[in-house]
């Protein structure tokens, strides 16, 4: 996980989208910053209100352009996260936005491949799938096995030890993180 300066200003772009949405304006009006097109493995937008999680949703479609993936993730985080009601205009000054751009996920060969703070995990078994960004392990002080187990049980709806099973795919990815001050 690397934290980047505001150029390109992906966090500001996400804020503009969320502000338009919260004020019942067209979030499609937000103009993305200038950027070099490049591949990505997906995008997540995380909202925190007074340091507490207020929404986090992502897009795992690497064929989508980076600005469109950020736009869709920002809209989802602000209005479709089932854990929270939609963001209201009076909340906007208290919300800080973080955009995480994922690398393409790669299979985990062994537990030694996973580096806490650097890797996020994507666990898949059939149609069940769960994902934790690298920040989750750091924020919750999780060791490798707990990180994988909680992703299985809390995000994928699997048994906590499902990551150990040969028919479960465990993929690792890294993120570039763009956040507001």
N, C-alpha and C positions, 0 to 999 in steps of 0.2 A: 504494500500500500504506500503510495507516495502522495504527499500533499503538494499541490501545485499553486503557483500564484494565480491571480484572477485572469490571466490571459492564456487561452481564450476564456472569456467571462461566462462560463457555463452556469455558475451559480446565479449570476445576475440575470441571465436569460431565463432560468427556471423561476426566479422571483417574479419577473415581468409576466410570465405565463400565469402564475398562481394569483398575482394581484388582479389581472384581467378577469380570471375565472371567478374569484371571490366577489368582484364587483359586477358580475353578470355581463361582462363584455366578452368579446370573441378572443379566446386565447390564441387563436391562429394569427392574430395581429402582431404577436411578439416577433421581433426580428432577431434571428440568431447572430452571434458574433462571427466575424471572419475567422475561418479555420481551414486547415489543410485536411481534405478528406482522407480518412484512414479507416482500416478495419477495426471493429470492436466486437466484443463478445456479449454485449448487453449494457444496459444503463439502469442505475437505481437513483432515485431522488429521495433523500431523507429530510424530514422536517423535524426540528426540535423547537419546543416552546418552553422558554425558561429552563433550558437544559434537559427537558424531558421529551421523550419521543412523542411526536405529534402526527407522524405519518411516514411510511416508507413503502414505496412500491417501485417495481422495476419492469423493464421490457427485456426479454431475452431473445430478441430477433436481430441477429447480426446483419441481416439483409436490409434492415431499415436504416435510413441515413441517420447520422449522429444527432443532428438537430431535431429530427422528427421523433427519434427514440426518447430524447430528453423531454420534448414537449409532451409526449404521451405519458411518460413516467411522472412528470410534474403534475399533470392533470389528475392522474390516478392517486398520487400521494396526497394531494390536497382535497380530493372529493370522493375517492372510491376505496380508501383503506377501510376494511370492515371493522377495524378496531376503534375508529374515530368518526365523529360527525364531520361534514365538510367544513373546511376552513372559512371563517367569517372575516369580513373586512377589519373588524376591531382587533383581531388577533395578529394581523400582519406585522405590526411593529415589534412584536414579541417573538416572531418566528425566525429562526436561522436555517438556512438551506445549504445542503451538501449534495453535490452531484458526484456519483461514483461511476466511472467508465471502466467496464470490465475488459480484461484480455480474453482471448478465446480459452474456454475451459479445456484442461488437459487431464487425462486419467492419472489418478494417484497410484503409483506403483506400490508404495509401502507407507506406513505411518511416518517414516523418516523424511519423506518428501514434503510433508506439511510443515510449514514454518508459521507459527503463531505471529500475527501482526502483519505478515506479508501475504498470506493466502486466504482467500475465501473458499467455501466449499459448496458444491452442488451435488446433492445426493439424489439418485434416481432408481426407482424400482418399479418396473412396469409403467403405469400412468401416474404413479405418485412421485412427487418431486419436491425437494426443499432446498433452500439456499440461505446461507449466512454470508454476509460481507465480512471482510477481514476485521473490520472495526468491532464486530460483535465479540470476538474472542478477547480482544483487548479491553473493551468496555466492561465486560462481565468477568474478567480475570479467569478465563477458561483454559484449562490444559487441553492438549490435542484430543484425547479420547472424549472428554466432556463436550468439546466443541462439536465433534462428529455425532456423538450420541444425542445431544440436544437438537441438532439440525434434523436428524432422523425423526425424533419424536415430536418436536414442536413445530417443525415446518413441513415435513413430508408425511406425517401421520403414520410413521413406521415404528417398529420396535426400536428402542434405543440402540440395540446392538446390530441393527440391520446393516450398518456400514461394513461390518466384518464379513458379511455373507457374499459368496462369489457371484450371486445373481443381482447384486446391488452395485450400481456404478457410482463411484466417488470421483468427482472431478474437482480439480483445483484451478483457481484463477487469481489474478492480481488485479488491483484497481488503481486508477489515477483518481485522486479525490480533489475536487474543486469546491471550496467552501467560502462562505461569507465571513467577514471579520467578526 
